[in-house]
């Protein structure tokens, strides 16, 4: 199974609580932080919710 490399590129100021919680569930807490996640339906749903805050590449 492939993995996705997710990088937080924008901060949480002014964001909704559920978007912040989604980022935290992906292991992202600070700008520039990178997380490796499995490429599955749950991860893709989280990515879709905060796509404006992150950058996604194949790991």
C-alpha positions as CSV (number, residue, x, y, z in Angstrom):
1,X,0.0,0.0,0.0
2,X,1.3,3.5,-0.9
3,X,1.9,6.3,1.6
4,X,1.2,10.0,1.4
5,X,3.5,12.7,2.6
6,X,1.4,15.6,4.0
7,X,3.0,19.0,4.9
8,X,1.2,21.7,6.8
9,X,1.8,25.0,4.8
10,X,-0.7,27.4,6.5
11,X,-1.5,28.1,10.1
12,X,-4.6,27.5,12.1
13,X,-5.4,31.2,12.9
14,X,-9.1,31.8,12.2
15,X,-9.8,28.2,11.2
16,X,-12.8,26.2,12.5
17,X,-12.3,23.8,15.4
18,X,-13.1,20.8,13.3
19,X,-10.4,21.7,10.7
20,X,-7.8,22.1,13.5
21,X,-8.9,18.7,14.9
22,X,-8.5,17.1,11.5
23,X,-5.0,18.4,11.1
24,X,-4.1,17.2,14.6
25,X,-5.5,13.7,13.7
26,X,-3.1,13.7,10.8
27,X,-0.2,14.5,13.2
28,X,0.2,18.1,12.0
29,X,0.5,20.8,14.7
30,X,3.1,23.4,13.4
31,X,3.6,25.0,10.0
32,X,6.2,23.1,8.0
33,X,5.6,19.8,9.9
34,X,5.4,16.7,7.7
35,X,3.5,13.5,8.4
36,X,3.5,10.2,6.5
37,X,0.0,8.6,6.3
38,X,-1.4,5.5,4.5
39,X,-3.2,6.1,1.2
40,X,-6.7,5.0,2.2
41,X,-10.2,6.4,2.2
42,X,-10.1,7.8,5.7
43,X,-6.9,9.7,5.0
44,X,-8.2,11.0,1.7
45,X,-11.4,12.3,3.5
46,X,-9.2,14.2,6.0
47,X,-7.1,15.6,3.2
48,X,-10.2,16.8,1.4
49,X,-11.4,18.6,4.5
50,X,-8.2,20.6,5.0
51,X,-6.8,20.7,1.4
52,X,-6.4,24.5,1.6
53,X,-4.0,24.2,4.5
54,X,-1.7,21.3,3.3
55,X,0.4,20.1,0.5
56,X,0.3,16.4,-0.4
57,X,2.9,14.3,-2.3
58,X,3.4,10.6,-2.8
59,X,5.9,9.2,-0.3
